[in-house]
Amino acid sequence: MDFTLSEAERLVRDTAREFAEKELKPVAGELDRQHRFPKKPLRRLAELGMMGMTVPEADGGPGASAVSHALVLMEVSRACAST
């Protein structure tokens, strides 16, 4: 079985990783300490197309794979598990 990521999956992972490192990680502790909802980071995730990414194209979504979704979840949670 081949577990090599596709080019699209690598791009999604790298984009999520860069977002998480630059925009989530620096504020993660503050968000947790202040019990604040991460409004700005969630808006940014939506702008990047990472919210609702598994909604089928037929229903107006991007129709991303479960692997791409899991990669985003891993990268985001690595920087800020509550987000």
FIVEXLUM-839684 format. One record per residue (C-alpha): residue number from 1; residue in one letter; x negated, y negated, z. Coordinates in steps of 0.5 Angstrom, whole numbers, always signed. Last residue first. Example, Ala and Ser with C-alpha at 12.3 -4.5 7.8 and 13.67 -1.06 7.14 Angstrom:
+-----+---+-------+-------+-------+
:   k : r :     X :     Y :     Z :
+-----+---+-------+-------+-------+
:   2 : S :   -27 :    +2 :   +14 :
:   1 : A :   -25 :    +9 :   +16 :
+-----+---+-------+-------+-------+
//
This chain:
+-----+---+-------+-------+-------+
:   k : r :     X :     Y :     Z :
+-----+---+-------+-------+-------+
:  83 : T :   +18 :   -51 :   +35 :
:  82 : S :   +17 :   -48 :   +42 :
:  81 : A :   +11 :   -44 :   +40 :
:  80 : C :    +7 :   -50 :   +38 :
:  79 : A :    +1 :   -49 :   +34 :
:  78 : R :    +1 :   -41 :   +33 :
:  77 : S :    +8 :   -42 :   +33 :
:  76 : V :    +8 :   -46 :   +27 :
:  75 : E :    +3 :   -42 :   +23 :
:  74 : M :    +6 :   -35 :   +25 :
:  73 : L :   +13 :   -38 :   +23 :
:  72 : V :   +11 :   -40 :   +16 :
:  71 : L :    +7 :   -34 :   +15 :
:  70 : A :   +14 :   -30 :   +17 :
:  69 : H :   +18 :   -34 :   +12 :
:  68 : S :   +13 :   -33 :    +6 :
:  67 : V :   +13 :   -25 :    +8 :
:  66 : A :   +21 :   -26 :    +8 :
:  65 : S :   +21 :   -28 :    +1 :
:  64 : A :   +23 :   -35 :    -1 :
:  63 : G :   +30 :   -36 :    -4 :
:  62 : P :   +29 :   -44 :    -5 :
:  61 : G :   +36 :   -45 :    -3 :
:  60 : G :   +42 :   -48 :    -7 :
:  59 : D :   +46 :   -42 :    -6 :
:  58 : A :   +44 :   -38 :   -12 :
:  57 : E :   +37 :   -40 :   -10 :
:  56 : P :   +38 :   -35 :    -4 :
:  55 : V :   +37 :   -38 :    +3 :
:  54 : T :   +30 :   -36 :    +5 :
:  53 : M :   +27 :   -43 :    +6 :
:  52 : G :   +32 :   -45 :   +11 :
:  51 : M :   +27 :   -50 :   +13 :
:  50 : M :   +20 :   -50 :   +10 :
:  49 : G :   +21 :   -54 :    +4 :
:  48 : L :   +16 :   -59 :    +6 :
:  47 : E :   +21 :   -64 :    +7 :
:  46 : A :   +25 :   -60 :   +12 :
:  45 : L :   +18 :   -58 :   +16 :
:  44 : R :   +17 :   -66 :   +17 :
:  43 : R :   +24 :   -67 :   +19 :
:  42 : L :   +23 :   -61 :   +24 :
:  41 : P :   +16 :   -65 :   +26 :
:  40 : K :   +20 :   -71 :   +28 :
:  39 : K :   +26 :   -68 :   +32 :
:  38 : P :   +21 :   -64 :   +36 :
:  37 : F :   +26 :   -64 :   +42 :
:  36 : R :   +23 :   -66 :   +48 :
:  35 : H :   +22 :   -63 :   +55 :
:  34 : Q :   +17 :   -68 :   +57 :
:  33 : R :   +12 :   -63 :   +59 :
:  32 : D :   +13 :   -59 :   +52 :
:  31 : L :   +13 :   -64 :   +47 :
:  30 : E :    +7 :   -67 :   +50 :
:  29 : G :    +4 :   -60 :   +50 :
:  28 : A :    +6 :   -60 :   +43 :
:  27 : V :    +4 :   -67 :   +40 :
:  26 : P :    -3 :   -65 :   +38 :
:  25 : K :    -2 :   -58 :   +35 :
:  24 : L :    +4 :   -60 :   +31 :
:  23 : E :    +2 :   -65 :   +26 :
:  22 : K :    -5 :   -64 :   +24 :
:  21 : E :    -6 :   -56 :   +26 :
:  20 : A :    +1 :   -54 :   +24 :
:  19 : F :    +2 :   -58 :   +18 :
:  18 : E :    -5 :   -55 :   +15 :
:  17 : R :    -3 :   -48 :   +17 :
:  16 : A :    +4 :   -49 :   +14 :
:  15 : T :    +1 :   -51 :    +8 :
:  14 : D :    -4 :   -46 :    +8 :
:  13 : R :    +1 :   -40 :    +9 :
:  12 : V :    +6 :   -43 :    +4 :
:  11 : L :    +0 :   -43 :    -1 :
:  10 : R :    -3 :   -36 :    +1 :
:   9 : E :    +5 :   -34 :    +0 :
:   8 : A :    +5 :   -37 :    -7 :
:   7 : E :    -2 :   -34 :    -9 :
:   6 : S :    +1 :   -27 :    -7 :
:   5 : L :    -2 :   -24 :    -1 :
:   4 : T :    -6 :   -18 :    -1 :
:   3 : F :    -2 :   -12 :    +3 :
:   2 : D :    -3 :    -7 :    -2 :
:   1 : M :    +0 :    +0 :    +0 :
+-----+---+-------+-------+-------+
//
